[in-house]
Structure formats: C-alpha cells, structure tokens
Amino acid sequence: MGAAARRVGSRVVDDIALSFDALAHRFRGPRQPPRAGHLQICHTRHEHDRVYAENVCEYFRQIGVECKVFEFEVPGRWPGLRRCLTAETIGVLGFNAQLDHCRIGRKDFIAAAALRDVPVIHWILDHPSARWQQFTHATAANSRFLFVSEFAAQYFRRYCLPGARTASTASVGPNWRSRIAALSREEFFARERACLIPLGLKRIGGTMADARARLALVDPGLRAAVGEAIERARHDLAGPLEAHLVAALARAGCELSGADFHRCFQIVDDTVQIERRSQIFAVAARFPVVIQTDIAPPVPAPETVAIISTDAHTIGMAATAERMKSCRAVLSANYANDLVHDRTQNGLNAGCAAIVEDTPAHRRLFVHGRNALLFRYDDDSLAEALDLVCHRPQRAYEIAQAGFALRDDPALRFGGFENILKLARA
C-alpha cells in the first residue's frame, strides 16, 4: 500500500471513530474526572516548547501525576493526536494556538476532544492581545485557557473571551539545566562572567521600527491616545499596562473593542517593552556583562564594555539555562508586572544574584539588597545593581546565597502550576 493510500485509510479510520464518538456523546452524561490519569502535552518540535514541556513534566512527577508528550512538526492533521484523547486523559495542554490549528481526520482537534469529553487547555505564553487573533476554533465552551500572568488572564476575560475558564501560573517554571547541587564561595568567585542579560528586542509584532510603522497607520486622533498611553505606561511597574490605554481613550472620547483594541494595545506594549530593554542595554553596555539578544542593540561602540551576542546557538533557551551556572548574576525583565520570569527562577536555580524589576510581585518575594537587587526605569538603580555585581563580588555572593535559599520555595519554583490540574478538572 502506498503512502498516500495509508494516509487516506488512516483519515477514514479517524473519521469513523469520531463519528462513533459523536453518537455516543449524545447518550453520555457529564464527564466525571478520573481518579487517576495522565496529563497530555502536545506541542511542536521547537526548543522552547520542549523546555516548557520538561518543566511541566517535572512538576507533575513531583505531585505523582503522569505526563505524556506528543510532538508534531507544525500544527495540522496528525492522526496520532487521536491517541491523546483516551478516557484516562485528565486534559490536553497545548501552547498558544497550536492545538487550535490541529486536526484529526476532517475534524478540528478541539471538536474531536469535545466529543471525547477531554478538556483542552491552551497555555498562552505571551500577552493575549498578540495571540488571540491566531485562534479560530476555541470558544468558552470547548476550551480552557492558561496564562503566566493574572493580569493577562484578566485582559483575556475582559477583551478577548468573556466567560472563558481561565487560570494562571507565575511563569513557565525553572528548567533542570540551570540547577546546581550547592553554592560555594569559591565556585561563585570562579565564575567567568559577572552578569548575564538575556533579553530580546523583537516582539511578536516585530521590531521597534515595525511598532512605529503600525502607529503611523493609526487615525491621528487615536494615534495621540496611543502615544499618551505609551508615555504613561513606560515607567509603570505596578499594574496592568492596558489601563493606560483605556484611560487615554476615555480622555480622547474614543471607544475601541475587539481587534481594534488589541491592535492599539499591542503597539503600546511592544513599544514599552522594547524601549525598556533598549534602556537596559544602554546602561549595561558600560559594564563587563554579557548581553544575549536577537537584534544587536544600538549602543555607542566606543563606550561599550559589555560582550554582546546575537548568535542563535548561544542565545537559545536551553543553552542560556546552562550558561547561567557560569555567571554571578542574571538580569530579567517581564512583559507583565505580576509575573516572575523563568530567567529569574533559572538564575536562582544556578546560584546567581537576581536583578529584577521593582514590581509588587518581586517585592512580595525578595528584599532589595538581601536576596535580590530591584531596579526601576526612572532612576539610577539599574546602574547601581550592575556596579555591585560587577565590582563587589563578595556582596554579590551574599545576595546570591540568600536567593539560592529561596529557589525551592513553592511560590518561586513552580508557582501556580497546581492550577493546571485544577483547570483541567474544573
């Protein structure tokens, strides 16, 4: 039998099986969560997805729940997905909109899962203003949504899909590659680099030039409101940034909803996040640190002391987690003010001094100068933090040691991961 015939035959088998599922579904009552079962993770063969899946599997092993992983090249028709929809499947977890674009036979995966009464959870790893437009089949009835920020979940419920079942974690979790067994003074002082700064300058919507080009296409009256929101959001490290757009639109007498609101907020968010990272790079360039990024930052060459790398192999997620073990500090910035980035968690895992934004979320976990260094964008705190980790290694070690003691704190290690299981069984 040829390959084409086998594909047709497999599709027919899938369609027949799903037809029986549809018939049986009419006579079944509500699905009862199994006493025991496994979480199914489905994702593309991408390094980032594999790291996320590893973190989830590690957490579920700790609580005694089995995880199974199914990988595919790109979202599409994959007959193997049907094996993910068994009676023992607690739920299926996918990343962003990948499962929304998968199919079994002629039926989309989400509909097929609904026929089997298997919950589908979409873990939206970026801000929903940039990701929601990628969904085509997900509804409040057939899907559940997970976020790495409660601010992002609130945005989703208000502006994307009111009534949806949502939950949030604090981040995507730390990865085993960054973990060291113990932190000694001698090993810390022997590390090659003072500080690692792994931050990208390109967002889902593109570069700063792309954000400016999109802003230029906005109606002049609306453009002024978007510009005002950018100015007010630039230094806000406390609340959800869309509040600035809502307030600016109200002052301008403009009303936006749906795709138009997402489009304008994405311009605000992209601009603010890229400007913040550019500011970090401008300050950090004066110090002997390592900057990893996707686009070389425009820092003055004569003043640059930092090592700047844009090499794809060097800046990969797995390689970065491993590399943290050779650095005395790690600096991170977040897209939402209420999340704790995995760069911070991996830095603690590796025994690094954490340099993080001065947000309420970080202040609940850290004390500045004791177990982390907090910085803002409207003062000299970033330069002061970099000066400490670069030129005062003993103080950096004391801060790293205190942070290292927190790495297994449930609020940090896999904060909120219990909500994955709760969401599946809701």
GIDAHU-V646760 format. One record per residue. N is the residue number from 1. RES is the residue in one small letter. D_CENTER is the distance of its C-alpha to the mean C-alpha in Angstrom with 1 decimal. Layout:
n = <N & N>
res = <RES & RES>
d_center = <D_CENTER & D_CENTER>
This chain:
n = <1 & 2 & 3 & 4 & 5 & 6 & 7 & 8 & 9 & 10 & 11 & 12 & 13 & 14 & 15 & 16 & 17 & 18 & 19 & 20 & 21 & 22 & 23 & 24 & 25 & 26 & 27 & 28 & 29 & 30 & 31 & 32 & 33 & 34 & 35 & 36 & 37 & 38 & 39 & 40 & 41 & 42 & 43 & 44 & 45 & 46 & 47 & 48 & 49 & 50 & 51 & 52 & 53 & 54 & 55 & 56 & 57 & 58 & 59 & 60 & 61 & 62 & 63 & 64 & 65 & 66 & 67 & 68 & 69 & 70 & 71 & 72 & 73 & 74 & 75 & 76 & 77 & 78 & 79 & 80 & 81 & 82 & 83 & 84 & 85 & 86 & 87 & 88 & 89 & 90 & 91 & 92 & 93 & 94 & 95 & 96 & 97 & 98 & 99 & 100 & 101 & 102 & 103 & 104 & 105 & 106 & 107 & 108 & 109 & 110 & 111 & 112 & 113 & 114 & 115 & 116 & 117 & 118 & 119 & 120 & 121 & 122 & 123 & 124 & 125 & 126 & 127 & 128 & 129 & 130 & 131 & 132 & 133 & 134 & 135 & 136 & 137 & 138 & 139 & 140 & 141 & 142 & 143 & 144 & 145 & 146 & 147 & 148 & 149 & 150 & 151 & 152 & 153 & 154 & 155 & 156 & 157 & 158 & 159 & 160 & 161 & 162 & 163 & 164 & 165 & 166 & 167 & 168 & 169 & 170 & 171 & 172 & 173 & 174 & 175 & 176 & 177 & 178 & 179 & 180 & 181 & 182 & 183 & 184 & 185 & 186 & 187 & 188 & 189 & 190 & 191 & 192 & 193 & 194 & 195 & 196 & 197 & 198 & 199 & 200 & 201 & 202 & 203 & 204 & 205 & 206 & 207 & 208 & 209 & 210 & 211 & 212 & 213 & 214 & 215 & 216 & 217 & 218 & 219 & 220 & 221 & 222 & 223 & 224 & 225 & 226 & 227 & 228 & 229 & 230 & 231 & 232 & 233 & 234 & 235 & 236 & 237 & 238 & 239 & 240 & 241 & 242 & 243 & 244 & 245 & 246 & 247 & 248 & 249 & 250 & 251 & 252 & 253 & 254 & 255 & 256 & 257 & 258 & 259 & 260 & 261 & 262 & 263 & 264 & 265 & 266 & 267 & 268 & 269 & 270 & 271 & 272 & 273 & 274 & 275 & 276 & 277 & 278 & 279 & 280 & 281 & 282 & 283 & 284 & 285 & 286 & 287 & 288 & 289 & 290 & 291 & 292 & 293 & 294 & 295 & 296 & 297 & 298 & 299 & 300 & 301 & 302 & 303 & 304 & 305 & 306 & 307 & 308 & 309 & 310 & 311 & 312 & 313 & 314 & 315 & 316 & 317 & 318 & 319 & 320 & 321 & 322 & 323 & 324 & 325 & 326 & 327 & 328 & 329 & 330 & 331 & 332 & 333 & 334 & 335 & 336 & 337 & 338 & 339 & 340 & 341 & 342 & 343 & 344 & 345 & 346 & 347 & 348 & 349 & 350 & 351 & 352 & 353 & 354 & 355 & 356 & 357 & 358 & 359 & 360 & 361 & 362 & 363 & 364 & 365 & 366 & 367 & 368 & 369 & 370 & 371 & 372 & 373 & 374 & 375 & 376 & 377 & 378 & 379 & 380 & 381 & 382 & 383 & 384 & 385 & 386 & 387 & 388 & 389 & 390 & 391 & 392 & 393 & 394 & 395 & 396 & 397 & 398 & 399 & 400 & 401 & 402 & 403 & 404 & 405 & 406 & 407 & 408 & 409 & 410 & 411 & 412 & 413 & 414 & 415 & 416 & 417 & 418 & 419 & 420 & 421 & 422 & 423 & 424 & 425 & 426>
res = <m & g & a & a & a & r & r & v & g & s & r & v & v & d & d & i & a & l & s & f & d & a & l & a & h & r & f & r & g & p & r & q & p & p & r & a & g & h & l & q & i & c & h & t & r & h & e & h & d & r & v & y & a & e & n & v & c & e & y & f & r & q & i & g & v & e & c & k & v & f & e & f & e & v & p & g & r & w & p & g & l & r & r & c & l & t & a & e & t & i & g & v & l & g & f & n & a & q & l & d & h & c & r & i & g & r & k & d & f & i & a & a & a & a & l & r & d & v & p & v & i & h & w & i & l & d & h & p & s & a & r & w & q & q & f & t & h & a & t & a & a & n & s & r & f & l & f & v & s & e & f & a & a & q & y & f & r & r & y & c & l & p & g & a & r & t & a & s & t & a & s & v & g & p & n & w & r & s & r & i & a & a & l & s & r & e & e & f & f & a & r & e & r & a & c & l & i & p & l & g & l & k & r & i & g & g & t & m & a & d & a & r & a & r & l & a & l & v & d & p & g & l & r & a & a & v & g & e & a & i & e & r & a & r & h & d & l & a & g & p & l & e & a & h & l & v & a & a & l & a & r & a & g & c & e & l & s & g & a & d & f & h & r & c & f & q & i & v & d & d & t & v & q & i & e & r & r & s & q & i & f & a & v & a & a & r & f & p & v & v & i & q & t & d & i & a & p & p & v & p & a & p & e & t & v & a & i & i & s & t & d & a & h & t & i & g & m & a & a & t & a & e & r & m & k & s & c & r & a & v & l & s & a & n & y & a & n & d & l & v & h & d & r & t & q & n & g & l & n & a & g & c & a & a & i & v & e & d & t & p & a & h & r & r & l & f & v & h & g & r & n & a & l & l & f & r & y & d & d & d & s & l & a & e & a & l & d & l & v & c & h & r & p & q & r & a & y & e & i & a & q & a & g & f & a & l & r & d & d & p & a & l & r & f & g & g & f & e & n & i & l & k & l & a & r & a>
d_center = <44.1 & 42.1 & 38.3 & 38.4 & 40.6 & 38.3 & 35.3 & 37.5 & 38.7 & 35.3 & 34.2 & 37.4 & 36.8 & 33.4 & 34.8 & 37.7 & 35.5 & 33.4 & 36.6 & 37.8 & 34.5 & 35.1 & 38.7 & 37.8 & 35.1 & 37.9 & 39.7 & 36.9 & 36.0 & 32.5 & 30.6 & 30.8 & 27.9 & 29.3 & 30.3 & 28.7 & 26.5 & 23.4 & 19.8 & 19.3 & 16.1 & 16.5 & 14.6 & 15.7 & 17.1 & 14.4 & 13.7 & 9.9 & 10.5 & 13.3 & 11.5 & 9.1 & 12.4 & 14.4 & 12.5 & 13.1 & 16.6 & 17.3 & 16.7 & 18.7 & 21.5 & 21.8 & 22.6 & 24.8 & 23.0 & 23.0 & 20.1 & 21.0 & 19.1 & 20.2 & 19.2 & 20.3 & 20.7 & 19.5 & 19.3 & 22.9 & 25.9 & 25.6 & 28.4 & 26.7 & 24.3 & 27.3 & 27.5 & 24.1 & 25.9 & 28.4 & 29.8 & 28.1 & 24.6 & 23.0 & 20.1 & 18.2 & 14.4 & 12.9 & 9.6 & 9.6 & 13.3 & 14.6 & 16.9 & 18.1 & 19.8 & 21.3 & 24.9 & 27.5 & 30.9 & 31.3 & 29.0 & 25.3 & 23.3 & 22.3 & 26.0 & 27.0 & 24.8 & 26.4 & 29.8 & 29.1 & 27.6 & 24.4 & 21.3 & 18.4 & 14.9 & 12.3 & 8.7 & 7.3 & 3.6 & 5.2 & 8.4 & 10.9 & 13.6 & 12.4 & 11.7 & 14.4 & 17.2 & 16.2 & 17.3 & 21.0 & 22.0 & 19.7 & 21.5 & 21.6 & 24.3 & 22.8 & 19.1 & 16.8 & 13.3 & 10.5 & 7.8 & 5.9 & 8.6 & 12.2 & 12.9 & 10.7 & 12.6 & 15.7 & 15.3 & 14.9 & 18.0 & 19.9 & 19.4 & 18.1 & 19.5 & 21.7 & 22.7 & 19.7 & 18.8 & 15.4 & 13.9 & 11.0 & 9.8 & 9.5 & 6.4 & 6.0 & 9.5 & 11.9 & 13.5 & 17.3 & 17.9 & 17.6 & 19.8 & 23.4 & 26.3 & 27.8 & 27.8 & 31.3 & 32.6 & 34.1 & 31.0 & 28.9 & 31.7 & 31.9 & 28.3 & 28.4 & 26.1 & 25.9 & 22.3 & 19.3 & 17.2 & 14.4 & 13.1 & 13.1 & 15.4 & 14.6 & 12.3 & 12.1 & 15.4 & 16.8 & 18.5 & 20.3 & 23.3 & 21.7 & 20.6 & 24.2 & 25.7 & 23.9 & 25.1 & 28.6 & 28.8 & 28.3 & 31.5 & 33.1 & 33.2 & 29.6 & 28.6 & 30.1 & 28.0 & 24.8 & 26.1 & 27.0 & 23.5 & 22.1 & 24.8 & 24.2 & 20.4 & 20.6 & 21.3 & 20.0 & 17.9 & 18.8 & 18.0 & 16.0 & 16.7 & 18.0 & 20.9 & 22.4 & 22.5 & 24.1 & 26.6 & 27.4 & 28.0 & 30.3 & 32.3 & 32.7 & 33.8 & 31.2 & 29.5 & 26.5 & 24.7 & 22.6 & 21.7 & 23.6 & 21.6 & 18.2 & 19.8 & 21.0 & 18.0 & 15.9 & 18.7 & 18.5 & 14.8 & 15.0 & 18.2 & 17.3 & 14.2 & 16.3 & 19.3 & 17.7 & 16.6 & 20.1 & 21.7 & 20.1 & 21.4 & 24.7 & 25.3 & 24.0 & 26.2 & 29.2 & 28.2 & 28.4 & 24.6 & 22.5 & 20.1 & 17.8 & 16.7 & 16.8 & 19.7 & 22.5 & 22.5 & 25.9 & 27.3 & 31.1 & 32.2 & 35.1 & 33.1 & 30.3 & 30.4 & 26.8 & 26.0 & 23.6 & 22.2 & 20.7 & 21.7 & 19.2 & 20.3 & 20.0 & 16.5 & 14.9 & 12.1 & 14.8 & 17.5 & 15.7 & 15.2 & 18.9 & 20.0 & 18.9 & 21.9 & 24.2 & 23.0 & 24.2 & 21.3 & 17.7 & 16.4 & 13.0 & 12.0 & 9.3 & 8.7 & 9.9 & 12.9 & 12.3 & 9.3 & 10.0 & 7.8 & 8.3 & 10.6 & 12.7 & 12.9 & 13.9 & 16.3 & 17.9 & 18.2 & 20.0 & 22.2 & 21.1 & 21.7 & 18.5 & 18.6 & 16.3 & 16.6 & 19.3 & 17.4 & 18.8 & 16.0 & 16.8 & 20.5 & 20.4 & 19.4 & 21.1 & 24.4 & 24.8 & 27.1 & 27.2 & 24.0 & 21.7 & 22.3 & 21.0 & 21.3 & 21.6 & 22.1 & 25.6 & 27.5 & 28.1 & 25.9 & 23.6 & 26.7 & 28.1 & 25.2 & 25.3 & 29.1 & 29.0 & 26.8 & 28.7 & 32.2 & 32.4 & 31.2 & 32.9 & 31.0 & 27.7 & 28.7 & 29.5 & 26.2 & 24.3 & 26.6 & 26.0 & 22.2 & 22.7 & 24.5 & 21.5 & 19.1 & 20.1 & 20.2 & 18.6 & 16.8 & 15.0 & 15.0 & 13.5 & 13.5 & 13.4 & 13.3 & 16.8 & 15.6 & 14.6 & 18.4 & 19.6 & 17.9 & 19.4 & 22.7 & 22.8>
